[in-house]
Amino acid sequence: MADKLISKEDLNTLIDNLAKDIDVFAPVKKGDMYLYSKISSSKDISLNGKNTKKPLKEVFFGQSEELISFKTAKKEIEIIESEEDGKKRVIIGSRPCDAAALPILDEVFGWDYKDSFYLDKRERTTIISITCNEVEESCFCTSFGNISPSSKEGSDLLLTDIGESFYVEVVTDKGDAIIEGNSNLFKKAENISQKDKRQKEAVEKVKRRVELEGLKEKLDINFEDPIWKEISQKCLGCAACTYLCPTCHCFDIQDEMKKSTGKRVRNWDSCAFGHFTQMPGHQPRTEQFQRFRQRVIHKFKYYVDKFNKTACVGCGRCIENCPVNMDITKVIEKIVSS
Amino acid sequence: MIEDLKEKAKELLTSKKVDVVIGYEAGTYKDYASPSFAKTAKDVDRFVWNKNCVNNLAIYITKAKGKVGIIAKGCDVKSIIGIIQENQINREDVVIIGIACDGVEIDGEKADKCNFCDVHTPKIYDILIGDKIESKESSQDKYKEVAEIENKSPEERWKYWKDTLSKCIRCYACRQVCPLCYCDKCFVDTTVPQWIPMSVNEDNNMMFHMIRAYHMASRCIGCGECQRACPMNIPLNILSKKMTKEVEEMFGYTPGVDIEAKPAIQDFNKKEDPDKEFIM
């Protein structure tokens, strides 16, 4: 699985060729933001834009996903299973942080219960990420050892823009298969120094950093600490941070009926909402600070305990989109120094 | 100004007139200012006052416990007036530290609401920081965007809102950031009955935004926080402004102006109906 080069023109040809037979997703500029969207032509893609507003998880775990549909007639219920189309899929131009979120999500969706909807899409999808050209002020991916603007975690191929061409690093067999299937478009790798330079520059652009050392130890014992009330005081309890988080994965399943037909839908849900934990007769998280604490502890302790992974990749979306400037890096700093 | 502000805030805390003063501190992203809660005089040292103090802090007065001091721009005071009119707090439980403001910025650009500001000096306050600033009649039409939508054909308008609202991810940042959205249980969160299914799609999104807009009629003072908070950049101001315009035209009522006035939604006193035959 040797590295390759692909010219920018040939990458467009590759995308157009792929889009003929399989589903291709890529960042597309829509209005004033970028969103991962299904594309039919390489012309639609924006590889050099800002980070997408919504994370890559959406392509595997949609906000509202139909699981089954049903019809009722008298006392009979007919259940219709939702079928996936089984098509192969490629994602082109995902950011390394978003790609790194996928192995994190794989843990929870593939743990005791194998979530066929998520896992099936994962299986069918090849991830071609790109080294970030632009880094946002909110980015802090390099605070995590295995993630950076040019990390390969979760990707099958990694492209790095070296001017006329993209340097292509092959990470997995899935990535290799794309090259094998389109070998006429790829050349032998050269200019590795330019690739290294570009990647180093990208890494150096990330200025925001948070020290995670000692965090887990604090979270192991600080559940009742009054600091939670203090640091969460300004949180308004919206779901901008959780919905736009590449690793937040909580959902609610509801049946939606219209006359005699209905569907069972899985929707994103958020620990920030009061009704998230509302049960008949009991509400374990009556106050906002408890909900905020859940978000932090889930990411940096429970997930680590359970899967030995931190459920944060430093994409910075929660910082960028918070209306009251709740900044997870500052929250962590305060906890560590408490 | 900031020294005066800090001094007054400290006085309120040390004399125990209030339990907390809600103000602004420097944020940690871009040049944003961030809400700040001072419980001691020392905490007040964090306070800042500058062009980036956009947030409407009135959202926190219905959440705070005890007596509250609050730094409030003219527009924010309008919200406080609404909250008091609707009996969500007692006037005596809040010390309004009004601040003379000649406009705030979002990402370096003048906030939309500031183009039509008629309250550079707040309508009511207990303490005023800064010299009074006279408000001049704005030469700009505050209902320009509303008119643009109104001038569309019904089909175009339907398409516009369908497309625009299909972007909504129902994170409810618009609701959570709104000082007048204080219901314990929002209509979208009830499950028996469930007014709107949880699924995010054009129909459900439109339903949510329409009901929200109706709930804001005669109550929204146009602070623009819903639009600012929206991560999907949905122009929610247009919906709110449309409701404000309708209420102004029909009921001659403008919210956030007179604390003694009865809001249109409580009064139903139609402008052209002196005998009050409409509803009551």
HADDOCK unambig.tbl for C-alpha pairs under 7 A between the chains (distance, minus, plus):
assign (segid A and resid 64 and name CA) (segid B and resid 199 and name CA) 5.37 0.50 0.50
assign (segid A and resid 64 and name CA) (segid B and resid 200 and name CA) 5.98 0.50 0.50
assign (segid A and resid 138 and name CA) (segid B and resid 29 and name CA) 6.94 0.50 0.50
assign (segid A and resid 234 and name CA) (segid B and resid 35 and name CA) 6.39 0.50 0.50
assign (segid A and resid 236 and name CA) (segid B and resid 176 and name CA) 5.75 0.50 0.50
assign (segid A and resid 236 and name CA) (segid B and resid 177 and name CA) 6.56 0.50 0.50
assign (segid A and resid 237 and name CA) (segid B and resid 176 and name CA) 6.54 0.50 0.50
assign (segid A and resid 238 and name CA) (segid B and resid 171 and name CA) 5.81 0.50 0.50
assign (segid A and resid 238 and name CA) (segid B and resid 172 and name CA) 5.53 0.50 0.50
assign (segid A and resid 238 and name CA) (segid B and resid 173 and name CA) 4.80 0.50 0.50
assign (segid A and resid 238 and name CA) (segid B and resid 176 and name CA) 5.79 0.50 0.50
assign (segid A and resid 239 and name CA) (segid B and resid 171 and name CA) 4.44 0.50 0.50
assign (segid A and resid 239 and name CA) (segid B and resid 172 and name CA) 6.61 0.50 0.50
assign (segid A and resid 239 and name CA) (segid B and resid 173 and name CA) 6.73 0.50 0.50
assign (segid A and resid 240 and name CA) (segid B and resid 171 and name CA) 5.35 0.50 0.50
assign (segid A and resid 240 and name CA) (segid B and resid 173 and name CA) 6.47 0.50 0.50
assign (segid A and resid 240 and name CA) (segid B and resid 231 and name CA) 6.80 0.50 0.50
assign (segid A and resid 243 and name CA) (segid B and resid 171 and name CA) 6.88 0.50 0.50
assign (segid A and resid 256 and name CA) (segid B and resid 197 and name CA) 6.64 0.50 0.50
assign (segid A and resid 267 and name CA) (segid B and resid 198 and name CA) 6.86 0.50 0.50
assign (segid A and resid 267 and name CA) (segid B and resid 199 and name CA) 6.14 0.50 0.50
assign (segid A and resid 321 and name CA) (segid B and resid 231 and name CA) 5.72 0.50 0.50
assign (segid A and resid 323 and name CA) (segid B and resid 229 and name CA) 4.90 0.50 0.50
assign (segid A and resid 324 and name CA) (segid B and resid 34 and name CA) 5.85 0.50 0.50
assign (segid A and resid 324 and name CA) (segid B and resid 35 and name CA) 6.61 0.50 0.50
assign (segid A and resid 325 and name CA) (segid B and resid 27 and name CA) 6.44 0.50 0.50
assign (segid A and resid 325 and name CA) (segid B and resid 34 and name CA) 5.81 0.50 0.50
